Amino acid sequence: MPPSPSRNEELTVEEHVRLKKSINGPITQEGDRPQKKFYRQRAHCNPLSHNDTLDYPIRPSDMDWTTELYPSLDATQAPTVLDVGCGFGGLSMALATLLPDHIILGLEIRVKVTEYVRLRIAHARQQENTHHNCSVLRTNSMKVLTNYFAQASIHKLFFCFPDPQFKRKNHCRRIVTDRLLSQYAYVLKPGIGRLYCITDVKELHDWHVKHCDAHPLFRRIVVDDEGLTVNDQIQSDVDPCIEVMRTATEEGKKVERNQGSKYFAVYKRIANHEASKVTASNFFGMKA
């Protein structure tokens, strides 16, 4: 049994989890359903402060998706739907059922929350023989997204109830910025890719709309309260992902209990030839 750390010794979250497992055994046995109370962590963290704590591939072709994440899938397959900042995995689990022909991947930066989602998926696979097309990966999506995913390889990107980062000096930490939108446009499949945003903060919703509207490779899909699309002929009449996005996440359920408002927007990654000529003024949404 390893010695217990002194009171003055500081441990990282990963070291704390490993120490707890080595002394008391795992909190949840593999295949059992995890209890959320053992895996709670701060709701948000600073993605810019995580520098060299995570391993990631140099290029997408170096990534092995099947060994640990999708053992039942073919080695040539890779994720096509991303739930960025997946939290406790409510949306990822729901999307795996809703989109059985797609491979769903939840991306989460917090170690304890990631472990909870991994155990939740493992339980569904072993006990119910479901969710073989769903997995979770701990990573920093704001920094290394293109190290994992090739150009035009993703069909859907979800950003559900992200950290509002209210202070002006912290706006660079928001998950939707001009720089990051260009990365999202790179990995989304032109003409098919969809970007979904939802929040309970009106100010953040307005930020999402402002920056997505200004980007030359994204065009907003106008959707009414019933999920019916108004201005996109390629899209089917009803996008079932919208309702799941509004109701399946843990944060969305909390907003519902508190009778709060939810604001969402859906954007299509347009084909390159549909984009207007890019200049310094129209790229950043500035008037000449």
Residue, then its C-alpha position, 0 to 999 in steps of 0.5 A: m500500500p503506498p504511503s499517504p501524502s502529508r497534509n502539506e503535500e499538494l496533489t493534482v486531481e489525477e494523482h488524487v484519483r490514483l491514490k484513492k484507487s490504490i488505497n480503497g480500490p476503485i469507486t465504481q467497479e467496471g460495468d457498474r453504473p457510477q454515482k454522480k455524487f462521487y465524480r462532481q467537480r467544479a462546473h468550469c475551468n480555465p482551458l488556457s491554463h492547461n498546457d502540457t497535462l494532456d497527451y494528443p496525436i501530432r496528426p489525425s492519422d496517428m489517432d487510434w480510435t478503436t483500441e480503447l474508445y470504440p473496441s467494437l467498431d472497424a479500425t477505419q471508422a472515426p467520430t463524426v459527431l462531437d459533443v464539446g464540453c460534454g459534462f456528465g454525458g447526457l447529450s452524448m448518450a442521447l445522440a448515440t441512440l438518436l443517431p445510430d449511424h454516426i459515431i458520437l464522441g464527448l470531449e471533456i477537460r475535467v478528469k473526474v467528469t470524464e471518468y464518470v462518463r466513461l463508466r456510464i458508457a461502459h455500464a450501458r455497453q455491458q448491461e444493455n449492449t447499447h452505446h457501442n457508437c459512443s465514447v468520451l475523451r479527455t482533452n482540451s478542445m480549444k487547443v488541439l481539436t485539429n490534432y484529432f480530426a481531419q478536414a471535413s470529417i465532422h458532421k455535427l458539433f454541439f456546444c451546450f451551456p458553455d462557460p459564459q466567461f462574463k468578464r471582458k478580459n476572459h472573453c478569449r476563453r469562450i468556446v466560440t470566437d473568431r479563431l475557433l470558428s475557423q477551426y470548426a469550419y475546417v473540421l466540419k463537412p462543407g454543405i453538410g456540417r452543422l454547428y449547434c449552440i445553446t445557453d441559458v445566458k442571453e448575453l452569451h447567446d448574442w455573442h454566439v450569433k454575432h460571431c457565427d453570423a460574421h464568419p463567411l463559412f457559416r450560415r444560420i439555419v432559422v428554426d422555430d420553437e417546434g424545431l421546424t427549419v425555415n430557410d434551409q432546403i437541404q435540412s429535413d423539416v424537423d431536426p431531432c437534434i435540436e429537441v435533444m440538445r434542449t432537454a437531454t443535458e444535465e444543465g438543460k434539465k436544471v434550467e427547466r426545473n428552475q423555469g429558466s430560458k434557453y437560447f439556441a442557434v444552429y448554423k450550417r457549414i456552407a460549401n466553399h464556393e458559396a462563401s462570399k469573397v473573404t476580406a479583412s472587413n467582412f471576415f471579422g464582421m466590421k464595416a469598411 
